[in-house]
Protein backbone atom coordinates (compact mmCIF):
# COMPACT_ATOMS: atom_id res chain seq x y z
CA UNK A 1 0.00 0.00 0.00
CA UNK A 2 1.38 3.39 -1.01
CA UNK A 3 1.43 6.32 1.38
CA UNK A 4 0.81 9.84 0.11
CA UNK A 5 2.06 12.75 2.24
CA UNK A 6 0.35 16.09 1.65
CA UNK A 7 1.65 18.92 3.87
CA UNK A 8 -0.84 21.44 5.20
CA UNK A 9 0.10 25.08 4.71
CA UNK A 10 -0.34 27.84 7.25
CA UNK A 11 -2.43 30.76 6.01
CA UNK A 12 -0.97 33.19 8.53
CA UNK A 13 -0.13 36.66 7.19
CA UNK A 14 3.27 38.26 7.66
CA UNK A 15 3.51 41.70 9.22
CA UNK A 16 6.88 42.79 7.81
CA UNK A 17 7.20 45.86 10.03
CA UNK A 18 6.45 43.82 13.15
CA UNK A 19 8.87 41.05 12.17
CA UNK A 20 11.70 43.54 11.64
CA UNK A 21 10.95 45.09 14.99
CA UNK A 22 10.94 41.75 16.81
CA UNK A 23 14.14 40.35 15.33
CA UNK A 24 16.24 43.34 16.35
CA UNK A 25 17.16 41.47 19.53
CA UNK A 26 18.58 38.55 17.55
CA UNK A 27 22.33 38.27 16.87
CA UNK A 28 23.82 38.68 13.40
CA UNK A 29 24.40 34.99 12.64
CA UNK A 30 21.18 33.02 12.91
CA UNK A 31 19.76 29.75 11.62
CA UNK A 32 16.15 29.65 10.47
CA UNK A 33 14.18 26.46 11.06
CA UNK A 34 10.54 25.72 10.37
CA UNK A 35 7.93 23.00 10.56
CA UNK A 36 6.64 21.99 7.12
CA UNK A 37 3.35 23.91 7.27
CA UNK A 38 5.33 27.15 7.76
CA UNK A 39 7.85 26.62 4.94
CA UNK A 40 6.48 29.36 2.66
CA UNK A 41 6.25 31.82 5.55
CA UNK A 42 9.80 30.96 6.62
CA UNK A 43 11.05 31.61 3.07
CA UNK A 44 9.41 35.06 3.07
CA UNK A 45 10.87 35.89 6.48
CA UNK A 46 14.30 34.81 5.27
CA UNK A 47 14.00 37.36 2.45
CA UNK A 48 12.94 40.03 4.94
CA UNK A 49 15.93 39.51 7.22
CA UNK A 50 18.49 40.90 4.79
CA UNK A 51 20.62 42.43 7.55
CA UNK A 52 21.15 39.01 9.16
CA UNK A 53 23.53 36.27 8.09
CA UNK A 54 21.42 33.14 7.65
CA UNK A 55 23.74 30.24 8.47
CA UNK A 56 21.15 27.54 7.85
CA UNK A 57 17.62 27.23 6.51
CA UNK A 58 16.13 23.86 7.34
CA UNK A 59 12.95 22.01 8.18
CA UNK A 60 12.67 20.41 11.61
CA UNK A 61 11.05 17.04 12.09
CA UNK A 62 10.20 15.13 15.21
CA UNK A 63 13.05 12.73 14.49
CA UNK A 64 15.64 15.10 13.06
CA UNK A 65 18.70 16.45 14.82
CA UNK A 66 20.06 19.21 12.57
CA UNK A 67 23.59 20.52 13.09
CA UNK A 68 24.38 24.24 13.08
CA UNK A 69 27.79 25.80 12.37
CA UNK A 70 28.85 29.40 12.98
CA UNK A 71 25.43 30.10 14.47
CA UNK A 72 24.69 32.32 17.46
CA UNK A 73 20.95 31.66 17.71
CA UNK A 74 18.12 29.70 16.09
CA UNK A 75 14.89 31.25 14.88
CA UNK A 76 12.03 28.75 14.64
CA UNK A 77 9.08 29.70 12.46
CA UNK A 78 6.08 27.83 13.80
CA UNK A 79 3.87 27.34 16.80
CA UNK A 80 4.26 25.43 20.04
CA UNK A 81 7.43 24.74 22.00
CA UNK A 82 8.08 21.07 21.21
CA UNK A 83 10.67 21.54 18.45
CA UNK A 84 12.08 24.71 19.98
CA UNK A 85 12.80 23.14 23.37
CA UNK A 86 14.42 20.11 21.80
CA UNK A 87 16.60 22.34 19.61
CA UNK A 88 17.67 24.41 22.60
CA UNK A 89 18.43 21.31 24.64
CA UNK A 90 20.41 19.56 21.90
CA UNK A 91 22.34 22.53 20.46
CA UNK A 92 22.81 24.61 23.63
CA UNK A 93 22.05 27.66 21.49
CA UNK A 94 19.50 30.39 22.22
CA UNK A 95 16.27 29.46 20.44
CA UNK A 96 13.49 31.89 19.56
CA UNK A 97 9.99 31.09 18.33
CA UNK A 98 8.45 33.53 15.88
CA UNK A 99 4.72 32.94 15.86
CA UNK A 100 2.41 35.50 14.29
CA UNK A 101 3.31 38.82 15.94
CA UNK A 102 5.30 37.52 18.90
CA UNK A 103 8.86 36.39 19.54
CA UNK A 104 9.49 34.08 22.49
CA UNK A 105 12.81 32.71 23.69
CA UNK A 106 13.06 29.25 25.20
CA UNK A 107 13.89 29.80 28.85
CA UNK A 108 16.50 28.24 31.09
CA UNK A 109 13.63 26.74 33.09
CA UNK A 110 12.31 24.96 29.97
CA UNK A 111 15.70 23.32 29.48
CA UNK A 112 16.12 22.42 33.14
CA UNK A 113 12.75 20.64 33.13
CA UNK A 114 13.89 18.40 30.27
CA UNK A 115 17.20 17.73 32.00
CA UNK A 116 15.38 16.66 35.15
CA UNK A 117 13.14 14.29 33.17
CA UNK A 118 16.16 12.72 31.50
CA UNK A 119 17.99 12.31 34.80
CA UNK A 120 14.92 10.71 36.40
CA UNK A 121 14.51 8.32 33.44
CA UNK A 122 18.16 7.30 33.65
CA UNK A 123 18.02 6.66 37.39
CA UNK A 124 14.85 4.63 36.90
CA UNK A 125 16.62 2.52 34.29
CA UNK A 126 19.58 1.89 36.56
CA UNK A 127 17.30 0.63 39.35
CA UNK A 128 15.04 -1.44 37.07
CA UNK A 129 15.20 -5.12 36.23
CA UNK A 130 12.55 -5.56 33.50
CA UNK A 131 13.39 -3.32 30.54
CA UNK A 132 11.10 -2.73 27.57
CA UNK A 133 13.01 -1.77 24.41
CA UNK A 134 10.87 0.07 21.85
CA UNK A 135 11.70 -0.57 18.19
CA UNK A 136 9.89 1.16 15.34
CA UNK A 137 9.27 -0.45 11.95
CA UNK A 138 9.12 2.96 10.25
CA UNK A 139 11.87 3.77 7.71
CA UNK A 140 14.52 6.01 9.25
CA UNK A 141 13.51 5.07 12.78
CA UNK A 142 14.26 1.34 12.81
CA UNK A 143 17.23 0.58 15.05
CA UNK A 144 16.73 -3.09 15.77
CA UNK A 145 20.47 -3.73 15.70
CA UNK A 146 21.06 -1.34 18.61
CA UNK A 147 18.09 -2.77 20.51
CA UNK A 148 19.49 -6.29 20.22
CA UNK A 149 22.91 -5.05 21.29
CA UNK A 150 21.41 -3.57 24.45
CA UNK A 151 19.44 -6.74 25.17
CA UNK A 152 22.72 -8.67 25.47
CA UNK A 153 23.24 -6.99 28.83
CA UNK A 154 22.64 -9.91 31.20
CA UNK A 155 22.32 -7.68 34.27
CA UNK A 156 18.74 -6.88 33.26
CA UNK A 157 15.87 -8.65 31.51
CA UNK A 158 15.16 -7.01 28.16
CA UNK A 159 11.97 -7.37 26.17
CA UNK A 160 11.94 -5.98 22.62
CA UNK A 161 8.66 -4.40 21.47
CA UNK A 162 8.43 -4.04 17.68
CA UNK A 163 5.71 -1.66 16.50
CA UNK A 164 4.75 0.78 13.76
CA UNK A 165 2.92 3.33 15.90
CA UNK A 166 4.08 4.00 19.46
CA UNK A 167 1.29 4.67 21.93
CA UNK A 168 2.66 5.56 25.37
CA UNK A 169 -0.77 4.89 26.89
CA UNK A 170 -0.19 1.20 26.20
CA UNK A 171 2.95 1.04 28.33
CA UNK A 172 1.00 0.45 31.52
CA UNK A 173 -0.45 -2.75 30.06
CA UNK A 174 2.93 -4.48 30.39
CA UNK A 175 4.89 -5.53 33.46
CA UNK A 176 7.87 -3.35 32.57
CA UNK A 177 9.95 -1.31 35.02
CA UNK A 178 11.67 1.01 32.55
CA UNK A 179 11.34 1.80 28.83
CA UNK A 180 14.22 2.38 26.41
CA UNK A 181 13.48 4.18 23.15
CA UNK A 182 15.27 3.34 19.89
CA UNK A 183 12.77 5.11 17.61
CA UNK A 184 12.16 8.86 17.31
CA UNK A 185 14.76 10.54 19.59
CA UNK A 186 12.22 13.15 20.62
CA UNK A 187 10.04 10.55 22.33
CA UNK A 188 11.87 11.33 25.55
CA UNK A 189 10.78 14.98 25.49
CA UNK A 190 7.41 14.36 27.14
CA UNK A 191 7.63 10.94 28.73
CA UNK A 192 9.72 8.91 31.16
CA UNK A 193 11.48 6.80 28.54
CA UNK A 194 15.22 7.00 28.03
CA UNK A 195 16.85 7.14 24.60
CA UNK A 196 19.20 4.29 23.76
CA UNK A 197 21.93 6.81 22.88
CA UNK A 198 22.24 7.53 26.59
CA UNK A 199 23.07 3.86 27.19
CA UNK A 200 25.06 2.78 24.11
CA UNK A 201 27.93 4.32 22.26
CA UNK A 202 27.35 3.47 18.58
C-alpha angles and dihedrals in degrees: 000000000000122000120216118201116202114179118218116230126221114237094202116138123232119234099203095191092050093047092052090049094050098047094054088094092057121097123249098258111057138158119221118214130176143178112244097258089059097048096110092046091048090052091053092048090050089057090049094053096069094145091059128078106234105210095180139007111194145147118244121219131187090253101037127103106191120196122225126203127193089002126142098184142000124233113202117199107206144061134282129031102256099098094032095055092047091050092050092048095047100040100033087221127129108266125200128191117214108198120166105307100345137083118203128182121214105248132228087245091058090055094044091054091056091046091053091050091051093048091049091049091050094049090048090053093050091053095043129095104187110059125189113206113202116213123182124212092206117115111259092020102063111110102159092144092061091044091054091046090055092047090062088074101108094194089080137033110247126198118189116216113198114196144149098216120034115217112184090196088070094059093085090060091072131068093240126140099197136009126221118199123215096164127069106004091217092065088093093060095084106017142055096256121116123224116241090233087072089059105034133047106215 
